[in-house]
Amino acid sequence: MIKPLYRHLTVLLLALLLSAPLTLWATVPVNINSASIAQLQEIKGIGEKTAEKIVAYREQHGAFTSVDQLCQIQGIGPKSLEKIAPQVCLQ
């Protein structure tokens, strides 16, 4: 009786883990000082054009010293920054 119950619980747990949204697994922040355009696009709210602007800003001004500097990029304002900030890091 224990084995069938154990199997059912194992299958249920596996099904729950596999059906979890990908955002639950994406816990590693993207380093805005070294990320490629493709990697920056993995940030929810960053498209190709904004990713290109981030890389261009970084090439012109050097490494970001604060996540808040993202507001210097056209298309990223305070509300966007609030959504992006938990998904990025500087190192």
PEHUJO-V277827 format. One record per residue. N is the residue number from 1. RES is the residue in one small letter. SS is DSSP state (hx for helix, st for strand, lp for the rest). PHI is phi in whole degrees, -180 to 180 (999 if undefined). Layout:
N:RES:SS:PHI
N:RES:SS:PHI
This chain:
1:m:lp:999
2:i:hx:-69
3:k:hx:-60
4:p:hx:-61
5:l:hx:-64
6:y:hx:-62
7:r:hx:-62
8:h:hx:-63
9:l:hx:-66
10:t:hx:-64
11:v:hx:-64
12:l:hx:-63
13:l:hx:-62
14:l:hx:-63
15:a:hx:-63
16:l:hx:-65
17:l:hx:-65
18:l:hx:-73
19:s:hx:-93
20:a:lp:-66
21:p:lp:-60
22:l:hx:-60
23:t:hx:-63
24:l:hx:-70
25:w:hx:-89
26:a:lp:-85
27:t:lp:-99
28:v:lp:-87
29:p:lp:-66
30:v:st:-89
31:n:st:-79
32:i:lp:-72
33:n:lp:-89
34:s:lp:-135
35:a:lp:-70
36:s:lp:-79
37:i:hx:-59
38:a:hx:-63
39:q:hx:-67
40:l:hx:-65
41:q:lp:-70
42:e:lp:-74
43:i:lp:-76
44:k:lp:-64
45:g:lp:106
46:i:lp:-113
47:g:lp:-98
48:e:hx:-62
49:k:hx:-64
50:t:hx:-67
51:a:hx:-62
52:e:hx:-63
53:k:hx:-66
54:i:hx:-64
55:v:hx:-64
56:a:hx:-63
57:y:hx:-61
58:r:hx:-63
59:e:hx:-69
60:q:hx:-81
61:h:hx:-110
62:g:lp:87
63:a:lp:-63
64:f:lp:-69
65:t:lp:-106
66:s:lp:-152
67:v:hx:-62
68:d:hx:-60
69:q:hx:-64
70:l:hx:-60
71:c:hx:-67
72:q:hx:-75
73:i:lp:-93
74:q:lp:-58
75:g:lp:103
76:i:lp:-115
77:g:lp:-113
78:p:hx:-57
79:k:hx:-68
80:s:hx:-64
81:l:hx:-60
82:e:hx:-60
83:k:hx:-78
84:i:hx:-80
85:a:hx:-48
86:p:hx:-68
87:q:hx:-98
88:v:st:-126
89:c:st:-145
90:l:lp:-106
91:q:lp:-129
